[in-house]
Amino acid sequence: MTDHLFRPQFTPAIQRVLERLYSETIEQDPFRRAEAQSAGLNHDGEHEFYPAMAGARMPVTPEFGALLYVLARSSGARHIVEFGTSFGVSTLFLAVALRDNGGGRLVTTEFVPQKAASAAANLHEAGLADLVDIRIGDAMTTLARDVPQPIDLILLDASKGLYLDILRLLEPGLRQRGLVVSDRADLDGGDGGRAGAYLAYLSNPANGYRMASITTEALGQNFAHDIAVRV
Ligand SMILES: C[S@@+](CC[C@H](N)C(=O)[O-])C[C@H]1O[C@@H](n2cnc3c(N)ncnc32)[C@H](O)[C@@H]1O
């Protein structure tokens, strides 16, 4: 079912978990989105959107996931921090990169406990659980302590309105030539334009980053991604 979306490049166990999660996304997310929309919640920029989508997979696109793997491999990442675990698809792509880099630590965070538990089970099934520390709670609290340093790669894939705050929280530990990667920062609908402020911050050379913006496509939708390197 997901052959057209995802080119196999990992071990059979990892491949199996990714394929299952993408298949479940195709089957289940449209219903979750319809439920959220009927409650007046339309996209990730809106307050209360994520609680309404508590059962939804919401993974990174397969192409962006593969890119995350390549970015983490090519930067030799050993320490990764992720905002937004959900069921753990991006976490899987990043954890396998750590494994292939010779080991490391990935701290990720999720405020829906059932999602965090599912992500933990998925990582266990893929044989990657030993590399990942899943913290349950709001990212501004869970990522405020004991993150592995120096940070090689930060992935922001959750509430758009917090992207700049989370970046500023983690920035002191981010190494030179470390990467800041984010998903869908273009969606800043109900959050007062804070994701816009995040993009403006990264694109101002005075703040010490150089950025590339790309789009991937899945299931007929476009997804924006921004990738910045600290210089
Ligand atoms: C788009 S999904 C993440 C998808 C995941 N990266 C993947 O590829 O499977 C965003 C997740 O972040 C969680 N989240 C949103 N805001 C959060 C916050 N402030 N603290 C912790 N988790 C949050 C949501 O519950 C949701 O599961």
The ligand as an SDF file (V2000), in Angstrom:
LIG
                    3D

 27 29  0  0  0  0  0  0  0  0999 V2000
    2.7300   16.6110   13.8740 C   0  0  0  0  0  0  0  0  0  0  0  0
    2.7590   15.5730   15.2560 S   0  0  0  0  0  0  0  0  0  0  0  0
    4.3870   14.9090   15.2820 C   0  0  0  0  0  0  0  0  0  0  0  0
    4.6050   13.8370   14.2490 C   0  0  0  0  0  0  0  0  0  0  0  0
    5.8960   13.0660   14.4260 C   0  0  0  0  0  0  0  0  0  0  0  0
    7.0530   13.9430   14.3800 N   0  0  0  0  0  0  0  0  0  0  0  0
    5.9980   11.9710   13.3840 C   0  0  0  0  0  0  0  0  0  0  0  0
    6.6910   12.1420   12.3690 O   0  0  0  0  0  0  0  0  0  0  0  0
    5.3420   10.9350   13.5850 O   0  0  0  0  0  0  0  0  0  0  0  0
    2.8970   16.7190   16.5860 C   0  0  0  0  0  0  0  0  0  0  0  0
    2.7920   16.0770   17.9560 C   0  0  0  0  0  0  0  0  0  0  0  0
    3.2630   17.0110   18.9250 O   0  0  0  0  0  0  0  0  0  0  0  0
    2.4460   16.9520   20.0700 C   0  0  0  0  0  0  0  0  0  0  0  0
    2.5460   18.2730   20.7000 N   0  0  0  0  0  0  0  0  0  0  0  0
    1.9970   19.4280   20.2240 C   0  0  0  0  0  0  0  0  0  0  0  0
    2.3240   20.4530   21.0310 N   0  0  0  0  0  0  0  0  0  0  0  0
    3.1020   19.9370   22.0290 C   0  0  0  0  0  0  0  0  0  0  0  0
    3.7470   20.5100   23.1630 C   0  0  0  0  0  0  0  0  0  0  0  0
    3.6320   21.8120   23.4450 N   0  0  0  0  0  0  0  0  0  0  0  0
    4.5020   19.7060   23.9470 N   0  0  0  0  0  0  0  0  0  0  0  0
    4.5970   18.3690   23.6700 C   0  0  0  0  0  0  0  0  0  0  0  0
    3.9910   17.7750   22.6190 N   0  0  0  0  0  0  0  0  0  0  0  0
    3.2550   18.5470   21.8130 C   0  0  0  0  0  0  0  0  0  0  0  0
    1.0580   16.6030   19.5430 C   0  0  0  0  0  0  0  0  0  0  0  0
    0.2650   15.9420   20.5140 O   0  0  0  0  0  0  0  0  0  0  0  0
    1.3700   15.7200   18.3400 C   0  0  0  0  0  0  0  0  0  0  0  0
    1.3070   14.3480   18.6810 O   0  0  0  0  0  0  0  0  0  0  0  0
  1  2  1  0
  2  3  1  0
  2 10  1  0
  3  4  1  0
  4  5  1  0
  5  6  1  0
  5  7  1  0
  7  8  2  0
  7  9  1  0
 10 11  1  0
 11 12  1  0
 11 26  1  0
 12 13  1  0
 13 14  1  0
 13 24  1  0
 14 15  1  0
 14 23  1  0
 15 16  2  0
 16 17  1  0
 17 18  1  0
 17 23  2  0
 18 19  1  0
 18 20  2  0
 20 21  1  0
 21 22  2  0
 22 23  1  0
 24 25  1  0
 24 26  1  0
 26 27  1  0
M  CHG  2   2   1   9  -1
M  END
$$$$
